[in-house]
Amino acid sequence: MMRPLSKLQRTGLMLFSLLFLTSGTLHFLLTASFSKIVPPYIPYPQAAVYISGAAELAGAIGLQIPRLRRIAAWGLVALLVAVFPANIDMAANSIQLSARPIPSWILWARLPLQPVLIYWLIRSADLLPGRLSEPRR
């Protein structure tokens, strides 16, 4: 039986769902832009963008369904790990998604945020027991 989530966990899950719903949708609306950041060693960049976008959408929905929450969260953790090399490649090569350039320092500064997002997702989905959970009674 799953234990109840704290208010902080429920808020985190809602924010992650919104984040991944938005990002997943953008993968389909801005496929050409997202294809630019697929590293050259990944074949079929457009397919990779569609697959990762679909995974984000499925994960976002799954986070809100208690029976699917754990598998959705682990899937999103795996996705965040899998796309990290693309984020490094984007920063290292100053790859831009649009005509409005993102400063290089921002591309590099966001890299350390990825492990923080992963940790926050793990805690929000209660994948590891601990501090964010409601006290047991």
C-alpha positions as CSV (number, residue, x, y, z in Angstrom):
1,M,0.0,0.0,0.0
2,M,1.3,3.4,-0.9
3,R,1.6,6.0,1.8
4,P,0.0,9.4,1.4
5,L,2.1,12.1,-0.1
6,S,2.9,15.3,1.6
7,K,1.7,18.7,0.3
8,L,5.2,19.4,-0.8
9,Q,5.3,16.1,-2.8
10,R,1.9,16.8,-4.4
11,T,3.0,20.3,-5.4
12,G,6.3,18.9,-6.8
13,L,4.4,16.3,-8.9
14,M,2.0,18.9,-10.2
15,L,5.0,21.1,-11.2
16,F,6.8,18.2,-12.9
17,S,3.6,17.3,-14.8
18,L,3.2,20.8,-16.0
19,L,6.9,21.0,-17.0
20,F,6.9,17.7,-18.9
21,L,3.5,18.4,-20.5
22,T,4.9,21.7,-21.8
23,S,8.2,20.3,-22.9
24,G,6.6,17.2,-24.4
25,T,4.2,19.3,-26.4
26,L,7.0,21.6,-27.6
27,H,8.8,18.6,-29.0
28,F,6.0,18.1,-31.4
29,L,5.4,21.8,-32.2
30,L,9.1,22.8,-32.5
31,T,10.6,19.5,-33.8
32,A,13.1,21.1,-36.1
33,S,14.5,23.2,-33.2
34,F,14.7,20.2,-30.8
35,S,16.4,18.2,-33.6
36,K,19.3,20.6,-33.6
37,I,20.4,19.5,-30.1
38,V,20.3,15.8,-30.8
39,P,24.0,14.8,-30.7
40,P,25.3,13.7,-34.1
41,Y,25.9,10.1,-32.9
42,I,22.2,9.6,-32.4
43,P,20.6,8.4,-35.7
44,Y,17.3,9.8,-36.8
45,P,17.2,13.0,-34.7
46,Q,13.6,13.8,-35.6
47,A,12.4,10.4,-34.4
48,A,14.5,10.8,-31.2
49,V,12.7,14.1,-30.6
50,Y,9.3,12.5,-31.2
51,I,10.1,9.6,-28.9
52,S,11.4,11.8,-26.1
53,G,8.4,14.1,-26.5
54,A,6.0,11.2,-26.2
55,A,7.9,9.9,-23.2
56,E,7.6,13.3,-21.5
57,L,3.9,13.4,-22.2
58,A,3.3,9.9,-20.9
59,G,5.4,10.5,-17.8
60,A,3.6,13.8,-17.0
61,I,0.2,12.0,-17.1
62,G,1.6,9.0,-15.3
63,L,2.8,11.2,-12.4
64,Q,-0.9,12.1,-11.7
65,I,-2.1,8.5,-11.6
66,P,-1.2,6.9,-8.3
67,R,-0.9,3.3,-9.7
68,L,1.4,4.6,-12.5
69,R,3.3,7.2,-10.5
70,R,6.4,5.2,-9.6
71,I,7.0,3.8,-13.0
72,A,6.3,7.2,-14.6
73,A,8.8,8.9,-12.2
74,W,11.5,6.3,-12.9
75,G,10.9,6.6,-16.6
76,L,11.3,10.4,-16.4
77,V,14.4,10.0,-14.3
78,A,15.8,7.7,-17.0
79,L,14.8,10.2,-19.7
80,L,16.5,13.1,-17.8
81,V,19.7,11.0,-17.6
82,A,19.4,10.0,-21.3
83,V,19.1,13.6,-22.6
84,F,21.9,14.9,-20.4
85,P,24.5,14.3,-23.1
86,A,22.4,16.4,-25.5
87,N,22.4,19.2,-23.0
88,I,26.2,19.0,-22.6
89,D,26.6,18.9,-26.4
90,M,24.3,22.0,-26.7
91,A,26.4,23.9,-24.2
92,A,29.8,22.8,-25.6
93,N,28.8,23.7,-29.1
94,S,26.6,26.7,-28.3
95,I,23.7,25.2,-30.2
96,Q,20.8,27.6,-30.4
97,L,17.1,26.5,-30.7
98,S,15.9,29.8,-32.2
99,A,17.0,33.1,-33.7
100,R,17.1,34.6,-30.2
101,P,20.4,33.3,-28.9
102,I,20.7,31.9,-25.3
103,P,24.0,33.1,-23.7
104,S,26.6,30.4,-23.4
105,W,26.8,30.9,-19.6
106,I,23.1,30.0,-19.3
107,L,23.6,26.8,-21.4
108,W,26.5,25.8,-19.0
109,A,24.7,27.0,-15.8
110,R,21.7,24.8,-16.4
111,L,23.7,21.6,-16.5
112,P,24.1,21.3,-12.7
113,L,20.3,21.8,-12.4
114,Q,19.6,18.5,-14.0
115,P,20.8,16.4,-11.0
116,V,18.7,18.7,-8.8
117,L,15.6,18.1,-10.9
118,I,16.2,14.3,-10.8
119,Y,16.6,14.4,-7.0
120,W,13.4,16.5,-6.6
121,L,11.5,14.2,-8.9
122,I,12.6,11.1,-6.9
123,R,11.6,12.8,-3.7
124,S,8.3,14.1,-5.0
125,A,7.3,10.7,-6.3
126,D,8.3,9.1,-3.0
127,L,10.7,6.7,-4.8
128,L,12.9,6.7,-1.8
129,P,11.5,6.9,1.7
130,G,12.5,9.9,3.8
131,R,12.0,13.5,4.9
132,L,9.4,14.7,2.4
133,S,6.9,12.0,3.4
134,E,4.1,12.5,5.8
135,P,5.0,11.0,9.2
136,R,3.7,7.5,9.7
137,R,1.0,7.0,12.4
